[in-house]
Amino acid sequence: MVKVKFSTKDGKFVGVECEGHTGYAEHGEDIVCAALSSVIQTAVLGIIRIVGVNIGFETDEEKGYLKAVLPKEISESDWHDADIILRTAYLGASDLYETFSDFISLEVE
């Protein structure tokens, strides 16, 4: 099971952490893991390349780990835009969770 946790501060999304593999299918054929990974990685890329914020992130492909957190010093405008992207990623992850809850745990803190 993959654990997905979105972090918030003052009502805005500030980060996401994913750990594990869904176990839906064998490595390389797991469409649930691929879909979830695409949603989360696209959000990180959007924050970096579209918003222009160097979101700090770390990954470990073998463990199925990704953690991305907005920097503490960020303009209100950039925070707003990053929040929209992270909320959109949350919607994508929520949609996957609704169908594949045996393989994904999802929380917001």
Phi, psi and omega in degrees: 000140175262135178257125179241126180230121174263137180255145179232159173212128180053037177082002179244148177287136182233353180183173179212144177224131178235139179214131176104183178237149185292325183076015180293322180209177180294154178308133181092347179232008184274096183291331179290314178298317179297317180295313180296316178300318179298317180299310185290315181294325178294322177298314179299314178298321179297319179294320180289309190269329181267309180285327179087022179258131179278078180295129179287130179216154175223148181221156171214098186300321182297319180274352184068046186243134172214131174227129179225128183225134177295148177294155180293324179264106182211141181292156179300321179295314179294322178297318177301311182294318179295322178300317179298317180294316179293323176296322178295318176298320178299318177299317178297315179294322179296320179297316176296319180299319180303322182270328188236044184294343175286347186240349184226133167250142187223131177214159175233129178235000000 
